[in-house]
Amino acid sequence: MSQFAINIMFVGGSFLLYILIAIWAKAGSTKDFYVAGGGVHPVTNGMAIGADWMSAASFISMAGLIAAGGYANSTFLMGWTGGYVLLAMLLAPYLRKFGKFTVPEFIGDRFYSKNARLVAVLCLIVASVTYVIGQMAGAGVAFSRFLEVESTVGLMIAAVVVFIYAVLGGMKGITYTQVAQYCVLIIAYTIPAVFISMQLTGNPVPPLGLFSTHIDSGMPILDKLNQVITDLGFNEYTADIDNKLNMVLFTLSLMIGTAGLPHVIIRFFTVPKVADARWSAGWALVFIALLYLTAPAVASMARLNLMTTIYPDGTAAEPIQYDERPNWVREWEVTGLIQFTDKNEDGRIQLYNDVPAFQEQADARGWNGNELVVNRDILVLANPEIANLPGWVIGLIAAGGLAAALSTAAGLLLAISSAVSHDLIKGSINPAISEKGELLAARISMAVAIVVATYLGANPPGFAAQVVALAFGIAAASLFPALMMGIFSKRVNNTGAIAGMLTGLGFTLAYIFVYKGWLFIPGTNNLPDTPENWVLGISPLSIGAVGAIVNFAVAFIVSNATEEPPVEIQELVESVRYPRGSGQAQDH
């Protein structure tokens, strides 16, 4: 059986499973559509949260980032994992006790203002749309290789599948589909990692293999990797981070952005009790850890495999002839995600750090510029082919990559749909709308969101994890402070909350747009997105943490300069924070 046929079998089989689950779990009411009826078991919910959380950025792009940047990019691991702990401890149980369907609804009720609810809808849509771009882009990368179609066609296929199971089933269908997607993605991620760890170190446990001995050289595998890449002008894989301020802010931005992401928060509204929200968080951490403990090993081994593919003897002396390149390079070249240009016309592939500091050594070797460009999003997907694993493993990882992208995309699209139908239409435009009308509006909103996400996914502003990091920064600067102040401060009023959200969002978007070159400001010459131009060395990916500080400061200053919230609102805040009545929560 050909590899293409195997890929079709795995991907098509998984898609059929998702659609059948959606038909079985079809939403019959707005409560089913928004919160799966509020009766999901904590273990089931924890697994669904894991799939919702581990997006294309986690499955496809995170290991590629770590592989490219080494220890410096471990901030993604620390920020995303630490942020989930913040969400589980500081927000999820209290929001579940509040008993609402959506994040904007909580903000609107807590800050006793329709305007606050509308501003929260704006912040949610901006963050979620930015995030879903990364998922659709990741789906395009996976489709373009494994189904041998253009990425745009792949996006269309992904959009159709998501449309069927998300529009039909809502949260109820998405929940059980995400359980299946978690099983697919974790098996797909782990099996190739086990094979590759065994090949390189003899240890079948990838996290332990990362600290084991490289079989061919007898060196610790990280030492071997450092030796290979430093000989080619790259920094040591385990080198420390120079800009500590940016590292701290980036990690913080990812952490609080995680805690402010609406598509994860709404999953805690699907369980019957507040205690179940806590248990869901605990189970989700277990399921997430299975992938996140494996990712650093996958990244390191993928980088070593890539370099020793180009330099088979493990040194820079003998790069491989282009005509003798392995089949996996040929296959990925077709997608355009690997590109070779023979700059010195010697017929060999030179892959090195083309920087002035290394130019003298490059000249001495007769090299005239780096000749190979490898999209970092492909490393996890290409890993089985690099290691010559069986065809069924390649088919499995194709299904896993698509499961990761589609599971998070569905959660994000549901958050957007709920914000439009429940918070915008029912909350402001037509409060008298019937339940049937609201359910129809939710499905139409979902369909429109899918169309927009597909278009933007075909024209992403960066690779998957980079776009996702921007979304986290936006959520960190806008929604997280409002949620925290709504739960833990009785003094912050509606005027302060609205001012804080708008200021935090505006500040963060302005910084991102200027340094990403999406907003031209006279006199700036479209400031290049480099550390030399950033304010205090703070990257656009890190600015969300600063935006959150701005949000907090403005909210407190404005609130203290205006009237206190009504007594009943202060009592509401008090009741949400304490565990009285943590049994069966009230229905909406």
C-alpha positions as CSV (number, residue, x, y, z in Angstrom):
1,M,0.0,0.0,0.0
2,S,1.4,3.4,-0.9
3,Q,2.1,6.1,1.7
4,F,-0.6,8.3,0.3
5,A,-3.2,5.5,0.7
6,I,-2.1,4.9,4.3
7,N,-2.3,8.7,5.0
8,I,-5.8,8.8,3.5
9,M,-6.9,5.8,5.6
10,F,-5.7,7.3,8.9
11,V,-6.8,10.9,8.2
12,G,-10.1,9.9,6.6
13,G,-10.9,7.4,9.3
14,S,-10.3,10.0,12.1
15,F,-12.5,12.5,10.2
16,L,-15.3,10.0,9.9
17,L,-15.0,9.3,13.6
18,Y,-15.4,13.0,14.5
19,I,-18.4,13.4,12.3
20,L,-20.2,10.3,13.6
21,I,-19.6,11.5,17.2
22,A,-21.0,14.9,16.3
23,I,-24.2,13.3,14.9
24,W,-24.5,11.2,18.0
25,A,-24.0,14.2,20.3
26,K,-26.1,16.7,18.3
27,A,-27.0,19.8,20.4
28,G,-30.7,20.1,20.9
29,S,-30.7,23.3,23.1
30,T,-28.7,26.4,23.7
31,K,-27.4,24.8,26.9
32,D,-26.2,21.8,24.9
33,F,-24.6,24.1,22.3
34,Y,-22.8,26.4,24.8
35,V,-21.9,24.1,27.7
36,A,-22.8,20.5,26.6
37,G,-25.7,20.5,29.0
38,G,-23.5,21.1,32.0
39,G,-23.2,17.4,32.8
40,V,-19.7,16.4,31.5
41,H,-17.7,14.1,33.7
42,P,-14.4,15.6,35.1
43,V,-12.2,13.0,33.5
44,T,-13.9,13.4,30.1
45,N,-13.7,17.1,30.5
46,G,-10.0,17.0,31.5
47,M,-9.3,15.0,28.3
48,A,-11.3,17.4,26.2
49,I,-9.5,20.4,27.8
50,G,-6.2,18.7,26.9
51,A,-7.2,18.4,23.3
52,D,-8.6,22.0,23.3
53,W,-5.4,23.2,24.9
54,M,-2.8,21.3,22.8
55,S,-3.3,23.0,19.5
56,A,-1.3,23.0,16.3
57,A,1.1,25.2,18.1
58,S,1.8,22.5,20.7
59,F,1.7,19.5,18.4
60,I,3.3,20.9,15.3
61,S,5.1,24.1,16.1
62,M,6.4,24.1,19.7
63,A,8.9,21.3,19.1
64,G,10.0,23.1,16.0
65,L,10.6,26.3,18.0
66,I,12.6,24.5,20.6
67,A,14.5,22.6,18.0
68,A,15.5,25.9,16.3
69,G,16.2,27.9,19.4
70,G,17.1,25.3,22.0
71,Y,16.9,26.3,25.7
72,A,16.0,29.9,24.8
73,N,12.6,28.7,23.4
74,S,11.8,26.6,26.5
75,T,9.8,29.7,27.5
76,F,6.9,28.3,25.5
77,L,6.9,25.2,27.7
78,M,7.1,27.2,30.9
79,G,4.6,29.9,29.9
80,W,1.9,27.6,28.6
81,T,2.2,25.0,31.4
82,G,2.4,27.6,34.2
83,G,-0.5,29.5,32.8
84,Y,-2.7,26.5,32.9
85,V,-1.9,26.2,36.7
86,L,-3.0,29.8,37.1
87,L,-6.2,29.2,35.2
88,A,-7.0,26.1,37.3
89,M,-6.3,27.8,40.7
90,L,-7.3,31.4,40.2
91,L,-10.2,31.5,37.7
92,A,-11.9,28.2,36.7
93,P,-13.6,27.3,40.0
94,Y,-14.9,30.8,40.6
95,L,-16.2,31.3,37.1
96,R,-17.9,27.9,37.3
97,K,-19.6,28.9,40.5
98,F,-20.8,32.1,38.9
99,G,-22.9,29.8,36.7
100,K,-22.9,31.7,33.3
101,F,-22.3,30.4,29.8
102,T,-19.6,32.8,28.5
103,V,-16.7,35.0,29.6
104,P,-18.3,38.2,28.3
105,E,-21.5,37.3,30.2
106,F,-19.5,37.1,33.5
107,I,-17.8,40.4,32.8
108,G,-21.1,42.1,31.9
109,D,-22.9,40.9,35.1
110,R,-19.9,41.4,37.4
111,F,-19.4,44.9,36.1
112,Y,-23.1,45.6,35.8
113,S,-22.8,47.0,32.3
114,K,-23.8,46.0,28.8
115,N,-20.9,48.1,27.5
116,A,-18.5,46.0,29.6
117,R,-20.0,42.9,28.1
118,L,-19.6,44.3,24.5
119,V,-16.0,45.3,25.2
120,A,-15.3,41.8,26.4
121,V,-16.9,40.4,23.2
122,L,-14.5,42.6,21.2
123,C,-11.5,41.4,23.2
124,L,-12.6,37.8,22.9
125,I,-13.1,38.0,19.2
126,V,-9.7,39.7,18.5
127,A,-7.8,37.1,20.7
128,S,-9.7,34.1,19.4
129,V,-9.5,35.1,15.7
130,T,-5.8,35.6,16.0
131,Y,-5.4,32.2,17.7
132,V,-7.5,30.4,15.2
133,I,-5.3,31.7,12.3
134,G,-2.5,29.6,13.8
135,Q,-4.7,26.5,13.9
136,M,-5.8,26.8,10.3
137,A,-2.3,27.5,9.2
138,G,-1.1,24.4,11.0
139,A,-3.8,22.3,9.3
140,G,-2.7,23.7,6.0
141,V,0.9,22.6,6.7
142,A,-0.2,19.0,7.6
143,F,-2.6,18.7,4.6
144,S,-0.1,20.0,2.1
145,R,2.3,17.2,2.8
146,F,0.3,14.2,3.8
147,L,-2.7,14.5,1.5
148,E,-0.5,16.0,-1.3
149,V,-2.6,19.0,-1.9
150,E,-2.0,22.7,-1.8
151,S,-2.3,24.2,1.6
152,T,-5.3,26.3,0.5
153,V,-7.2,23.1,-0.5
154,G,-6.2,21.5,2.8
155,L,-7.7,24.5,4.6
156,M,-10.9,24.0,2.7
157,I,-11.1,20.3,3.7
158,A,-10.4,21.2,7.4
159,A,-13.0,23.9,7.3
160,V,-15.7,21.5,6.0
161,V,-14.9,18.9,8.7
162,V,-15.0,21.5,11.5
163,F,-18.2,23.0,10.0
164,I,-19.9,19.6,10.2
165,Y,-19.1,18.6,13.7
166,A,-18.9,22.0,15.4
167,V,-22.0,23.6,13.8
168,L,-24.0,20.5,14.3
169,G,-22.9,19.5,17.8
170,G,-21.9,22.7,19.4
171,M,-20.1,22.2,22.8
172,K,-21.7,18.9,23.2
173,G,-20.4,17.5,20.0
174,I,-17.1,19.3,20.3
175,T,-16.5,17.8,23.8
176,Y,-16.8,14.2,22.8
177,T,-15.0,14.8,19.5
178,Q,-12.1,16.4,21.4
179,V,-11.8,13.3,23.6
180,A,-11.3,11.2,20.4
181,Q,-8.9,13.9,19.1
182,Y,-6.9,13.8,22.3
183,C,-6.5,10.0,22.0
184,V,-5.4,10.4,18.3
185,L,-2.9,13.2,18.9
186,I,-1.2,11.8,22.0
187,I,-0.7,8.4,20.4
188,A,0.5,10.1,17.2
189,Y,3.0,12.3,19.1
190,T,4.3,9.6,21.5
191,I,4.9,6.6,19.2
192,P,7.3,8.3,16.8
193,A,9.1,9.9,19.8
194,V,9.6,6.4,21.3
195,F,10.9,5.0,18.0
196,I,13.4,7.9,17.6
197,S,14.5,7.8,21.2
198,M,15.2,4.1,20.8
199,Q,17.2,4.7,17.6
200,L,19.3,7.5,19.0
201,T,19.8,6.5,22.6
202,G,18.4,3.0,23.2
203,N,16.0,4.5,25.8
204,P,12.3,4.0,25.0
205,V,11.2,6.8,27.2
206,P,11.8,10.1,25.3
207,P,12.1,12.5,28.3
208,L,14.7,10.1,29.8
209,G,16.3,9.6,26.3
210,L,17.0,13.4,26.2
211,F,19.5,12.9,29.1
212,S,20.9,9.6,27.8
213,T,23.9,8.7,25.6
214,H,23.9,9.0,21.9
215,I,24.6,5.5,20.6
216,D,26.7,6.3,17.5
217,S,29.1,8.8,19.3
218,G,29.0,7.6,22.9
219,M,28.4,11.2,24.0
220,P,25.5,12.6,26.0
221,I,22.9,13.4,23.3
222,L,22.7,17.1,24.2
223,D,26.5,17.4,24.1
224,K,26.5,15.7,20.6
225,L,23.9,18.2,19.4
226,N,25.9,21.1,20.7
227,Q,29.0,19.8,19.0
228,V,27.3,19.4,15.6
229,I,25.5,22.8,15.5
230,T,28.3,25.0,17.0
231,D,30.6,23.6,14.2
232,L,28.1,25.3,11.8
233,G,28.1,28.7,13.5
234,F,24.9,28.2,15.6
235,N,24.7,29.0,19.3
236,E,24.9,26.1,21.7
237,Y,21.5,24.3,22.0
238,T,21.7,24.6,25.8
239,A,23.0,28.2,25.8
240,D,21.5,30.6,28.3
241,I,19.2,33.4,27.4
242,D,20.8,36.9,27.0
243,N,17.7,39.1,27.4
244,K,16.3,38.1,30.8
245,L,13.7,40.9,30.9
246,N,12.2,39.8,27.6
247,M,12.3,36.1,28.7
248,V,10.4,36.9,31.9
249,L,7.8,39.1,30.2
250,F,7.3,36.5,27.4
251,T,6.8,33.7,29.9
252,L,4.5,35.9,31.9
253,S,2.5,36.9,28.8
254,L,2.0,33.3,27.9
255,M,1.0,32.4,31.4
256,I,-1.6,35.1,32.0
257,G,-2.7,34.8,28.4
258,T,-3.4,31.2,28.9
259,A,-5.5,32.0,32.0
260,G,-7.5,34.6,29.9
261,L,-8.2,32.4,26.9
262,P,-12.0,32.1,26.6
263,H,-12.1,28.8,24.7
264,V,-10.3,27.1,27.6
265,I,-12.3,28.9,30.3
266,I,-15.7,27.9,28.8
267,R,-14.7,24.2,29.2
268,F,-15.0,24.6,32.9
269,F,-18.7,25.7,32.5
270,T,-19.5,22.2,31.2
271,V,-19.3,20.3,34.5
272,P,-22.1,19.9,37.1
273,K,-20.3,21.3,40.2
274,V,-17.5,23.6,41.3
275,A,-15.6,20.7,42.7
276,D,-15.8,19.0,39.3
277,A,-14.2,22.1,37.7
278,R,-11.2,21.6,40.1
279,W,-11.0,17.9,39.2
280,S,-11.2,18.7,35.5
281,A,-8.2,21.0,35.9
282,G,-6.2,18.3,37.7
283,W,-7.0,15.6,35.0
284,A,-6.2,18.1,32.2
285,L,-2.8,18.7,33.7
286,V,-2.1,15.0,33.7
287,F,-3.2,14.7,30.0
288,I,-1.3,17.8,28.9
289,A,1.9,16.6,30.7
290,L,2.1,13.5,28.6
291,L,2.8,15.7,25.5
292,Y,4.7,18.5,27.2
293,L,7.2,16.2,28.9
294,T,7.9,14.6,25.5
295,A,8.2,17.8,23.4
296,P,11.8,18.8,24.5
297,A,13.1,15.3,23.6
298,V,11.3,15.4,20.2
299,A,12.7,18.8,19.5
300,S,16.3,17.9,20.4
301,M,16.3,14.6,18.5
302,A,14.6,16.2,15.5
303,R,17.3,18.8,15.3
304,L,20.1,16.2,15.6
305,N,18.5,14.1,12.9
306,L,18.1,17.0,10.6
307,M,21.7,18.1,11.0
308,T,23.1,14.6,10.6
309,T,21.0,14.1,7.5
310,I,22.8,17.1,5.8
311,Y,26.2,16.2,7.4
312,P,26.1,12.4,7.7
313,D,29.5,12.1,9.4
314,G,28.4,14.6,12.1
315,T,30.9,17.3,11.1
316,A,30.8,20.3,8.7
317,A,33.5,18.7,6.5
318,E,31.3,16.6,4.2
319,P,27.8,18.0,3.5
320,I,25.6,15.7,1.5
321,Q,25.3,15.9,-2.3
322,Y,21.9,17.5,-3.3
323,D,21.3,14.6,-5.8
324,E,21.8,12.2,-2.9
325,R,19.3,13.9,-0.6
326,P,17.0,11.5,1.3
327,N,13.5,10.9,0.1
328,W,11.9,12.9,3.0
329,V,13.6,16.1,1.8
330,R,12.4,15.4,-1.7
331,E,8.8,14.9,-0.5
332,W,8.8,18.1,1.6
333,E,10.4,20.1,-1.2
334,V,7.2,19.5,-3.2
335,T,5.2,21.5,-0.5
336,G,7.6,24.4,-0.6
337,L,8.3,24.1,3.1
338,I,11.9,23.0,2.3
339,Q,13.8,25.0,-0.2
340,F,17.3,24.5,-1.6
341,T,19.3,27.1,-3.6
342,D,22.8,26.0,-4.7
343,K,24.5,29.3,-4.1
344,N,28.1,28.2,-4.8
345,E,27.1,25.6,-7.4
346,D,29.0,22.8,-5.9
347,G,26.1,20.4,-5.9
348,R,26.2,20.0,-2.1
349,I,23.8,21.2,0.6
350,Q,25.2,23.8,3.0
351,L,23.1,24.4,6.1
352,Y,24.8,26.8,8.5
353,N,24.3,30.0,10.4
354,D,24.8,32.6,7.8
355,V,25.9,35.5,10.1
356,P,28.9,37.9,9.8
357,A,30.6,36.2,12.8
358,F,30.8,32.9,11.0
359,Q,31.6,34.4,7.5
360,E,35.3,33.8,7.7
361,Q,34.9,30.0,8.4
362,A,32.2,29.8,5.7
363,D,34.5,31.4,3.2
364,A,37.3,29.0,4.1
365,R,35.0,26.1,3.4
366,G,34.0,27.6,0.0
367,W,30.4,28.3,1.2
368,N,28.5,31.2,-0.2
369,G,25.4,31.5,1.9
370,N,23.1,29.1,3.7
371,E,21.4,27.0,1.0
372,L,18.7,25.2,2.8
373,V,15.5,26.8,4.3
374,V,13.5,24.5,6.5
375,N,10.1,25.6,7.8
376,R,10.2,25.0,11.5
377,D,6.6,23.8,11.6
378,I,7.5,20.7,9.7
379,L,10.0,19.1,12.1
380,V,7.5,17.1,14.1
381,L,5.5,16.0,11.1
382,A,8.7,15.0,9.2
383,N,10.2,13.2,12.2
384,P,8.9,9.7,11.2
385,E,10.2,10.1,7.7
386,I,13.6,11.4,8.8
387,A,14.0,8.4,11.1
388,N,12.7,6.0,8.4
389,L,9.8,4.8,10.5
390,P,7.0,2.6,9.1
391,G,4.4,4.1,6.8
392,W,1.6,3.6,9.4
393,V,3.5,5.8,11.9
394,I,3.6,8.6,9.2
395,G,-0.1,8.2,8.6
396,L,-0.7,8.3,12.4
397,I,1.2,11.5,12.9
398,A,-0.7,13.1,10.0
399,A,-4.0,12.3,11.7
400,G,-2.5,13.6,15.0
401,G,-1.4,16.9,13.6
402,L,-4.8,17.5,12.1
403,A,-6.5,16.4,15.3
404,A,-4.5,19.0,17.3
405,A,-5.3,21.8,14.9
406,L,-9.0,21.0,14.5
407,S,-9.7,20.4,18.2
408,T,-8.5,23.8,19.2
409,A,-10.0,25.5,16.1
410,A,-13.4,24.1,17.1
411,G,-13.1,25.4,20.7
412,L,-12.1,28.8,19.5
413,L,-14.9,29.0,16.9
414,L,-17.4,28.0,19.6
415,A,-16.1,30.8,21.8
416,I,-16.5,33.3,19.0
417,S,-19.9,31.9,18.1
418,S,-21.1,32.1,21.7
419,A,-19.9,35.7,22.0
420,V,-21.8,36.7,18.9
421,S,-25.0,34.8,19.5
422,H,-25.3,34.9,23.3
423,D,-23.5,38.1,24.3
424,L,-24.0,40.3,21.3
425,I,-27.4,39.2,19.8
426,K,-29.2,38.0,22.9
427,G,-27.4,40.2,25.3
428,S,-27.7,43.5,23.4
429,I,-29.4,43.4,20.1
430,N,-32.5,41.2,20.7
431,P,-32.9,40.1,24.3
432,A,-36.3,38.6,23.5
433,I,-35.0,36.1,21.0
434,S,-36.3,32.6,21.4
435,E,-34.1,29.7,22.3
436,K,-34.6,28.2,18.8
437,G,-33.7,31.6,17.3
438,E,-30.6,31.9,19.5
439,L,-29.5,28.3,18.6
440,L,-29.9,29.2,14.9
441,A,-27.9,32.4,15.4
442,A,-25.2,30.5,17.2
443,R,-24.9,28.1,14.2
444,I,-24.8,30.9,11.6
445,S,-22.2,32.7,13.7
446,M,-20.1,29.6,13.8
447,A,-20.4,29.2,10.0
448,V,-19.3,32.8,9.4
449,A,-16.4,32.4,11.8
450,I,-15.2,29.3,10.0
451,V,-15.2,31.2,6.7
452,V,-13.2,34.1,8.1
453,A,-10.8,31.7,9.9
454,T,-10.2,29.8,6.7
455,Y,-9.4,32.9,4.7
456,L,-7.0,34.2,7.4
457,G,-5.5,30.8,7.8
458,A,-4.5,30.9,4.1
459,N,-2.8,34.2,4.7
460,P,-1.2,33.9,8.2
461,P,1.1,36.7,9.5
462,G,3.7,34.2,10.8
463,F,4.3,30.5,11.6
464,A,1.8,28.7,13.8
465,A,3.4,29.2,17.2
466,Q,4.3,32.8,16.6
467,V,0.7,33.7,15.7
468,V,-0.6,31.8,18.7
469,A,1.8,33.7,20.9
470,L,0.4,37.0,19.7
471,A,-3.1,35.7,20.6
472,F,-1.9,34.9,24.1
473,G,-0.5,38.4,24.5
474,I,-3.8,39.9,23.4
475,A,-5.8,37.8,25.9
476,A,-3.2,38.6,28.6
477,A,-3.6,42.4,28.1
478,S,-7.4,42.5,27.8
479,L,-9.4,39.6,29.4
480,F,-7.2,38.2,32.1
481,P,-7.0,41.5,34.2
482,A,-10.8,42.0,33.9
483,L,-11.4,38.4,35.1
484,M,-9.0,38.7,38.0
485,M,-10.3,42.0,39.2
486,G,-13.9,40.8,38.7
487,I,-13.2,37.9,41.1
488,F,-10.8,39.3,43.6
489,S,-11.6,43.1,43.8
490,K,-14.8,44.5,45.1
491,R,-13.6,48.1,44.4
492,V,-13.2,47.9,40.6
493,N,-16.3,49.3,38.9
494,N,-17.7,49.2,35.4
495,T,-16.0,52.4,34.3
496,G,-12.6,51.2,35.4
497,A,-13.0,47.7,33.9
498,I,-14.0,49.1,30.5
499,A,-11.2,51.7,30.5
500,G,-8.7,49.0,31.5
501,M,-9.7,46.5,28.8
502,L,-9.7,49.1,26.1
503,T,-6.4,50.6,27.1
504,G,-4.7,47.2,27.5
505,L,-6.0,45.9,24.2
506,G,-5.1,49.2,22.3
507,F,-1.6,49.4,23.8
508,T,-0.8,45.8,23.0
509,L,-2.2,45.9,19.4
510,A,-0.4,49.1,18.6
511,Y,2.9,47.7,19.7
512,I,2.4,44.5,17.8
513,F,1.2,46.2,14.6
514,V,4.1,48.7,14.6
515,Y,6.9,46.1,15.1
516,K,5.3,43.5,12.9
517,G,5.1,46.1,10.1
518,W,1.3,46.0,9.9
519,L,0.9,49.6,10.8
520,F,3.0,52.4,9.2
521,I,3.8,55.3,11.4
522,P,5.6,58.3,9.7
523,G,9.1,58.6,10.8
524,T,9.4,54.9,12.0
525,N,10.4,53.5,8.6
526,N,8.3,50.4,9.5
527,L,10.6,49.6,12.4
528,P,12.2,46.1,11.7
529,D,11.1,43.4,14.1
530,T,14.5,43.0,15.7
531,P,15.8,43.3,19.3
532,E,17.7,46.5,18.5
533,N,14.5,48.3,17.6
534,W,12.2,47.0,20.4
535,V,11.5,49.3,23.4
536,L,13.8,48.0,26.2
537,G,14.4,44.8,24.1
538,I,10.7,43.8,24.6
539,S,9.5,41.6,21.7
540,P,6.0,42.0,20.3
541,L,5.4,38.5,21.5
542,S,6.1,39.6,25.1
543,I,4.2,42.9,25.2
544,G,1.0,41.3,26.4
545,A,2.5,41.2,30.0
546,V,3.1,45.0,29.8
547,G,-0.4,45.5,28.4
548,A,-1.8,43.6,31.4
549,I,0.0,45.9,33.8
550,V,-1.4,48.9,31.9
551,N,-4.8,47.3,32.1
552,F,-4.6,46.8,35.9
553,A,-3.2,50.2,36.5
554,V,-5.8,52.1,34.5
555,A,-8.7,50.1,35.9
556,F,-7.7,50.7,39.5
557,I,-7.0,54.4,38.9
558,V,-10.3,55.0,37.1
559,S,-12.3,53.0,39.6
560,N,-10.8,54.8,42.6
561,A,-11.6,58.1,40.9
562,T,-15.3,57.1,40.4
563,E,-18.1,55.7,42.4
564,E,-17.9,52.3,44.2
565,P,-19.8,49.4,42.7
566,P,-23.3,48.9,44.1
567,V,-23.6,46.9,47.4
568,E,-25.2,43.9,45.7
569,I,-22.3,43.6,43.2
570,Q,-19.8,43.7,46.1
571,E,-21.8,41.0,47.8
572,L,-21.8,39.0,44.6
573,V,-18.0,39.2,44.4
574,E,-17.8,38.0,48.0
575,S,-20.2,35.0,47.4
576,V,-18.2,33.9,44.3
577,R,-14.9,33.8,46.1
578,Y,-16.0,31.6,49.0
579,P,-17.0,27.9,48.6
580,R,-20.4,28.2,50.1
581,G,-22.9,26.1,48.1
582,S,-20.2,24.4,46.0
583,G,-22.6,21.5,45.4
584,Q,-25.0,21.5,42.4
585,A,-24.5,24.9,40.6
586,Q,-27.5,26.8,39.5
587,D,-28.7,26.5,35.9
588,H,-28.4,29.5,33.7
